Amino acid sequence: MKKKMISSTEVNYDNLLNEIQGLIQKDYASVSRQKFTQLDYCPTGNAAMDFILTNQLSCGGWPMSKIIELYGNNQTGKSLLGSLALISAQKGRIFIREENAYMPGVGLLIDTEQSFNGDFFAQLGGDPERLFVVQRNTTGGKKKVVGKTDDEDADEADDKKKDDGKKKRGSVDEPLSVESCYEIMEKFIERVRSKSKNVPIVIVWDSLASTPTQHELDEGARAIDYGKRAQRHGVGMRTIQGVLAQNNVLLIIVNQLRHTMAMFGPDKESVGGEAVKYAASLRVHLKKGKRIFQKLDGKTVLGNFGTRMDPKLLAGIQGVMQIEKTRFTIPFRGITFDLFFRGGLSPFSGFYEAITDWHRDLGGLILPMQKVEKETEEKEPEEKTEGKEKKAKTSRNWLYQPKDAAEPIKFSKKTFAKLLEDREELRGVYNLEEGSSLPGEDEIEVSEEEDNSEENPYATKSDSKRAGSKDAFAEDDE
C-alpha cells in the first residue's frame, strides 16, 4: 500500500503551533517557540584557530554566551589566549550578527594566580587601564556564598565563634575563593547590563585550579577537600550558565592538569571535577611543540627542548591546539601555531595547513579548494642519466574560487601569503591593520635532535611536515 505524505500546509501547522503556544503560556509564560539566532564570535588572534573552532573563514573565534575551557601544562599559551580575547574586546573586534558590525566589549580578568603583567598586556596591544582586573576579595560584611544553603552558613558561623582569632569571612582583604569568583562574575554582568544592554562582555578566569574554596581559606591548607571543591563548581556552573546565555557573555576558564593515580586511561586530568567538563561548550587542550630559534641571518630554525643552541637566539615556541569537545563544528581536530616572545601569537601560523587539510569543511562560504597533482620529470644531463631511471616529482597546488571571480586563483605554499594580501575578503577577516606584514611560508630548518615535544594524536600530515619530522609530536618524558 502506497503511503500518503501530508504536508504542513494541509494541517495548518503554523496555526497549530500558535494555538499551543497561547494555551501553554497561560500557565507557564516562559515557554515559547525558540527563534533561530546565530552566535557572535570573539577572534582568537590566529586565523587557523578561528577556522577550526567555528569551521568558517569569516567572523570566527570563541563563541559568545558560552563557557570555554583552556587546559594544559605550563608554558603552552593558556593565559596568552585569554589575554588576546580581552584585547579583541578592547579593540572592537567582536562581530555582532544582529547589528552586522564589529563592536568593542568590556573585559574582566579574574586573576587568582596574581600573575597579571600590565607591561606584557600592553606589549600584546592591549590597554591595561581599560581592563577590569580582580585579584583580591575586598567586599565588606557577611555575604551570601554561592552554592551554600542557610543551614550550612549557620553551621560555619557556629564553628567560627569557637575561634575568635580567625578573621571574619569577607570583612577584610583576602584572596579570591571559588564562591566569591562566581559572585563577582554575576555582579559584574549585572552592573554592566544596567548601563548598556548590547555591549559584549568577555570574562577570563585565570585560573580555576589555583582558586581555593572558602572552606580552605578559613581552615587552612590542611582543610583541602576536592569533593567540596567539585561541589562548589557544580553549583556555580549551574548558576552562571543561564546568566552568560541571557547577557551574551563569553567566559574563558584557564585550567591546569594534575597527575592521576589511575592505572588505565589518561595519566593527567583537568581540575574542577566533571561539572566544568559538562558545562563547557568548548574544551581546548594546549600542548608544547618545538622551540623557535632566530639566527643572526634572519633564518628561522625549529629545535626540540634539548637542542644545543645559544639561548640568546631563542625567539619563541610552537604550540599544539587540540579540540577535545565542541558543540559547533567537528571535534578532535588539531593545529600547530607559533608563539613569539616579543611579537606574541603569529596571526597566520598553521593557517595554510589548516585550510588545505580541512578544505572540505568550509561550510559553503567559498567553493572548496581543489588539490592539483602535477607530475614533472627531472631534467638531468645525458651523461649522468645513463643507467638511471627518471624520477617523477610531484608539485602540489591549490585552487581558490572567490565568489566575485569567474576563474579560480591558483596558489601554493610559497604564494599563500601573497594570496592573503591580494584578497580583501581574506585579509579583512582577521582585522589586519593597514601596512601590517604577513609572514611568508618559507622553508624552515629543523635541528637534528631528539624530539621531546608533547604528543599530538590529531596532527595532520601537513603538521608533521611543518614540524620537520614524521614523528613530530613524540611523547614528552616529563
C-alpha positions in Angstrom: 0.0 0.0 0.0 1.4 3.4 -1.0 1.8 5.8 1.9 0.5 9.3 1.5 2.6 12.3 2.6 0.7 15.0 4.4 2.3 18.5 4.1 2.3 21.0 6.9 0.1 23.4 4.9 -2.8 20.8 4.8 -3.0 20.7 8.6 -2.2 24.4 9.2 0.9 23.6 11.1 1.8 27.2 11.9 -1.6 27.9 13.3 -1.5 24.8 15.4 1.8 25.9 16.9 0.4 29.3 17.7 -2.6 27.9 19.4 -0.5 25.5 21.5 1.8 28.4 22.5 -1.1 30.5 23.6 -2.5 27.7 25.7 0.7 26.8 27.4 1.7 30.4 28.1 -1.4 30.8 30.3 0.2 28.5 32.8 3.9 28.9 32.0 4.8 32.2 30.4 8.4 31.2 29.9 7.6 28.5 27.4 7.8 29.9 23.9 8.9 29.0 20.4 12.7 29.4 20.1 13.8 31.9 17.4 16.9 30.9 15.4 19.8 33.2 16.2 23.4 32.9 15.1 26.1 33.2 17.6 28.6 36.1 17.9 32.3 35.3 18.0 35.4 36.9 19.6 38.6 36.4 17.5 41.4 34.4 19.0 44.2 36.3 17.2 45.1 33.4 14.9 43.4 32.6 11.6 43.9 28.9 11.9 42.3 28.8 15.4 39.3 30.8 14.2 38.9 28.4 11.3 38.9 25.1 13.2 36.9 26.5 16.2 34.0 27.7 14.0 34.6 26.0 10.7 34.2 29.3 8.8 36.7 31.8 7.3 34.9 35.0 8.4 33.9 36.3 11.8 35.1 33.2 13.7 36.8 32.6 17.1 35.5 32.0 20.6 31.7 31.7 20.7 30.0 34.3 22.8 27.5 33.4 25.6 29.3 30.1 26.1 31.8 28.6 28.6 35.3 27.9 27.1 37.9 25.8 29.0 41.6 26.0 28.1 43.7 23.5 29.9 47.2 22.1 29.5 50.7 22.0 31.0 52.6 25.2 31.9 54.1 27.3 29.1 51.5 26.3 26.5 49.9 29.7 25.9 46.7 29.4 28.0 46.9 32.7 29.7 48.1 34.3 26.5 44.9 33.2 24.6 42.8 34.6 27.4 44.6 37.9 27.2 44.2 38.1 23.4 40.4 37.6 23.8 40.4 40.6 26.2 42.4 42.6 23.7 40.0 41.7 20.9 37.2 43.1 23.1 39.1 46.3 23.7 39.8 46.9 20.0 36.3 46.3 18.9 36.8 43.0 17.0 33.7 41.2 18.3 31.3 40.7 15.4 27.7 41.1 16.5 25.4 39.5 13.8 22.3 41.3 14.9 24.0 44.6 14.3 26.0 43.3 11.4 29.0 45.2 12.7 32.1 44.9 14.9 31.7 46.2 18.4 34.0 46.9 21.3 33.4 45.0 24.5 34.1 45.2 28.3 36.7 42.8 29.7 37.1 41.4 33.2 40.2 39.4 34.3 39.8 37.3 37.5 43.5 36.8 38.3 43.6 34.3 41.2 47.3 33.5 40.3 48.3 37.1 40.9 50.3 36.9 37.6 48.9 39.7 35.5 51.6 41.9 34.0 50.4 45.2 32.6 53.5 45.8 30.6 53.2 42.5 28.8 49.5 43.1 28.2 50.4 46.5 26.6 53.1 44.8 24.5 50.4 42.5 23.1 48.4 45.5 22.0 46.0 45.9 25.0 45.4 48.8 27.3 45.7 47.8 31.0 43.9 51.0 32.1 40.7 49.9 30.2 40.7 46.4 31.7 39.0 45.4 34.9 41.2 43.2 37.0 40.2 41.4 40.2 43.0 39.9 42.3 41.6 40.2 45.9 38.3 39.9 47.5 37.6 43.2 49.4 33.9 43.0 50.0 32.8 44.1 53.5 30.3 42.4 55.8 28.9 38.9 55.7 28.0 37.9 52.2 25.8 35.1 50.8 28.1 32.5 49.3 27.1 30.8 46.0 26.5 27.1 46.5 25.7 27.1 50.2 22.4 26.8 52.0 21.3 28.8 55.0 21.9 25.8 57.3 25.5 25.4 56.1 26.1 29.1 56.7 24.7 28.8 60.2 26.9 25.7 60.9 30.0 27.5 59.8 29.0 30.6 61.8 28.9 28.4 64.9 32.3 27.0 64.2 33.8 30.4 63.8 32.5 31.5 67.2 34.7 28.9 68.8 37.9 30.6 67.5 37.9 34.3 67.9 41.3 34.6 66.4 40.1 33.7 63.0 39.1 36.7 60.7 35.6 37.2 59.7 34.8 36.0 56.2 34.6 38.8 53.7 35.1 41.5 56.2 38.8 42.2 55.3 41.0 41.9 52.3 41.5 38.2 51.5 42.3 36.0 48.4 39.7 35.1 46.0 37.7 32.0 46.6 35.6 29.8 44.3 32.4 31.1 45.7 33.5 34.8 45.5 34.6 34.4 41.9 31.1 33.2 40.8 29.5 36.0 42.8 31.9 38.7 41.3 31.0 37.5 37.8 27.3 37.7 38.4 27.6 41.2 40.0 29.8 42.5 37.2 27.4 41.3 34.5 24.5 42.9 36.4 26.3 46.2 36.7 27.4 46.3 33.0 23.9 45.5 31.8 22.4 48.2 34.0 24.4 50.7 31.9 24.4 49.1 28.5 22.1 46.3 27.1 24.1 45.4 24.0 27.8 45.8 24.8 29.6 42.4 24.7 31.3 41.1 27.8 34.4 38.9 28.0 35.5 37.3 31.3 38.7 35.4 31.7 39.2 33.3 34.9 42.9 32.6 35.3 43.0 30.1 36.7 40.4 27.7 38.1 43.0 25.3 39.5 44.6 27.9 41.7 41.4 29.2 43.2 40.7 27.7 46.7 37.3 27.3 48.3 36.2 29.5 51.1 36.5 26.5 53.5 40.2 26.2 52.6 40.8 29.9 53.3 39.1 29.7 56.6 40.5 26.4 57.9 44.0 26.4 56.3 45.9 24.2 54.0 45.0 21.0 55.9 41.3 21.5 55.1 41.7 20.8 51.4 38.7 18.7 50.2 38.5 18.1 46.5 34.9 16.8 46.9 33.7 20.1 48.2 35.6 22.0 45.5 33.9 20.0 42.8 30.5 20.5 44.6 31.0 24.3 44.6 31.9 24.3 40.9 28.8 22.2 40.2 26.5 24.7 41.8 28.4 27.7 40.4 28.3 26.3 36.8 24.6 25.6 37.0 24.0 29.2 38.2 26.3 31.0 35.8 25.3 29.2 32.6 21.9 31.0 32.3 23.4 34.4 33.1 26.0 34.0 30.4 23.4 33.0 27.8 21.0 35.8 28.5 23.6 38.5 28.5 25.8 37.5 25.6 28.9 37.0 27.9 32.0 34.9 26.9 33.6 33.1 29.8 37.1 31.6 29.3 38.3 29.4 32.1 42.0 28.7 32.2 42.7 25.3 33.9 45.6 23.2 34.7 46.4 19.5 34.6 47.1 17.2 37.6 48.6 13.7 37.6 46.1 10.9 38.4 46.7 7.6 40.1 44.6 5.6 37.7 46.2 2.6 36.1 44.1 2.9 33.0 43.1 5.9 31.0 44.8 9.3 30.8 47.6 10.0 33.3 46.5 13.6 33.7 43.2 15.3 34.3 41.9 18.8 34.5 41.0 20.3 37.9 37.4 21.1 39.0 35.6 17.9 38.7 33.1 16.8 36.0 30.9 19.8 36.3 33.3 22.1 34.4 33.6 19.5 31.6 29.9 19.2 31.1 29.2 22.9 31.4 31.9 23.9 28.8 30.7 24.2 25.3 34.2 24.1 24.0 37.2 22.4 25.6 40.7 23.0 24.1 43.8 21.1 25.1 47.1 23.0 24.6 50.4 21.3 24.4 54.0 22.1 23.9 55.6 21.9 20.5 59.1 22.8 19.4 61.3 25.8 20.2 61.8 28.5 17.6 65.3 29.9 17.2 66.1 33.1 15.2 69.6 33.0 13.6 71.6 36.2 13.0 71.0 35.9 9.3 67.2 36.0 9.9 66.5 32.4 9.2 64.1 30.5 11.5 65.2 27.2 12.9 62.9 24.7 14.8 64.5 22.8 17.6 63.4 20.5 20.4 63.7 21.4 24.1 67.0 19.6 24.2 68.5 21.4 21.2 72.0 22.8 21.9 71.8 26.3 20.7 72.6 29.7 22.1 69.7 30.7 24.4 70.0 34.3 23.1 68.7 33.1 19.8 65.5 31.7 21.3 62.6 33.6 19.7 59.6 31.6 20.7 57.9 28.2 20.9 55.5 26.2 18.8 52.2 25.2 20.4 49.7 22.5 19.6 45.9 23.1 19.9 43.5 20.1 20.1 39.7 20.4 20.3 38.6 17.8 22.8 35.0 18.9 22.9 32.9 21.2 20.8 29.2 21.9 20.1 29.9 24.0 17.0 32.0 22.0 14.5 33.9 18.8 14.0 35.8 17.7 17.2 39.2 16.2 17.6 41.0 18.5 15.1 44.4 20.0 15.9 46.8 22.6 14.5 50.2 24.0 15.4 50.8 27.7 16.0 53.9 29.9 16.5 54.2 31.9 19.7 56.9 34.5 19.7 58.1 36.0 23.0 58.3 39.6 21.7 55.6 39.6 18.9 53.0 37.3 20.6 50.9 34.9 18.7 51.6 34.7 15.0 48.3 35.6 13.2 48.8 33.2 10.3 50.9 30.3 11.7 49.3 27.0 10.8 46.7 28.6 8.6 48.0 27.1 5.3 48.0 23.6 6.8 44.5 24.1 8.3 42.9 25.4 5.2 44.3 22.8 2.9 43.8 19.8 5.3 40.2 20.7 6.1 39.3 22.3 2.8 36.1 20.2 2.6 34.7 21.7 5.7 34.3 25.3 4.6 30.6 25.2 5.1 29.7 26.8 1.7 31.2 30.2 2.5 33.5 29.7 -0.5 33.8 26.9 -3.0 36.0 24.0 -1.9 39.6 24.2 -2.7 40.8 21.5 -5.1 44.2 19.8 -5.0 46.1 19.6 -8.3 48.8 17.0 -8.7 51.2 17.6 -11.5 54.0 15.2 -12.4 57.1 16.5 -13.9 60.3 14.7 -14.9 63.6 16.0 -13.6 65.9 17.2 -16.3 69.5 16.0 -15.9 72.4 15.9 -18.3 72.5 12.9 -20.6 75.9 11.9 -19.3 74.7 11.5 -15.7 71.4 9.8 -16.6 72.9 6.7 -18.1 71.8 3.7 -16.2 69.4 5.7 -14.0 65.6 5.9 -14.2 63.9 9.2 -14.5 62.2 10.3 -11.3 58.7 11.8 -11.1 58.4 14.9 -8.9 55.0 15.9 -7.5 54.2 19.5 -7.0 51.1 20.5 -5.0 48.9 23.5 -5.9 45.5 24.6 -4.8 42.6 26.5 -6.4 40.8 29.2 -4.5 37.4 30.1 -6.1 36.2 33.6 -4.9 32.5 34.4 -5.3 33.2 37.5 -7.3 35.6 35.9 -9.8 34.8 33.6 -12.7 38.1 31.8 -12.8 39.8 30.2 -9.7 43.1 31.5 -8.4 46.0 29.1 -8.3 48.3 29.2 -5.3 50.9 27.2 -3.4 52.5 27.3 0.0 55.1 29.8 -1.2 52.5 32.1 -2.8 49.9 31.7 0.0 51.0 34.9 1.8 50.6 36.9 -1.5 47.1 35.5 -1.9 46.1 36.8 1.6 47.4 40.2 0.7 45.6 40.4 -2.6 42.2 39.1 -1.5 40.4 41.7 0.6 37.8 39.2 1.9 40.6 37.1 3.4 42.6 39.9 4.7 39.7 41.8 6.3 38.6 38.7 8.2 41.5 38.9 10.6 41.3 42.6 11.3 44.8 43.3 10.0 45.8 46.9 10.2 47.0 48.8 7.2 50.6 48.2 6.5 50.9 45.1 8.6 53.1 42.5 7.1 52.0 38.9 6.6 54.5 36.2 7.4 55.6 34.1 4.5 55.7 30.3 4.4 59.4 29.9 3.8 61.3 26.7 4.3 62.2 26.1 7.9 65.3 24.3 9.0 64.9 21.6 11.6 67.6 20.7 14.1 68.5 17.1 14.1 67.9 16.4 17.8 65.8 14.0 19.8 62.2 15.2 19.8 60.8 15.8 23.3 57.7 17.7 22.4 54.3 16.5 23.5 52.2 14.0 21.6 49.5 15.3 19.1 47.4 12.3 18.0 45.3 14.5 15.8 48.1 16.1 13.9 47.7 16.0 10.1 50.4 15.2 7.6 51.0 18.9 6.9 51.6 19.5 10.6 54.2 16.7 10.7 56.0 18.1 7.7 55.8 21.6 9.1 57.4 20.4 12.4 60.1 18.8 10.3 59.8 15.0 11.0 57.4 12.2 10.6 57.1 11.8 14.4 56.8 15.5 15.1 54.9 15.2 18.3 56.7 12.5 20.3 55.6 11.9 23.8 57.1 14.1 26.5 59.2 12.3 29.1 58.5 14.7 31.9 
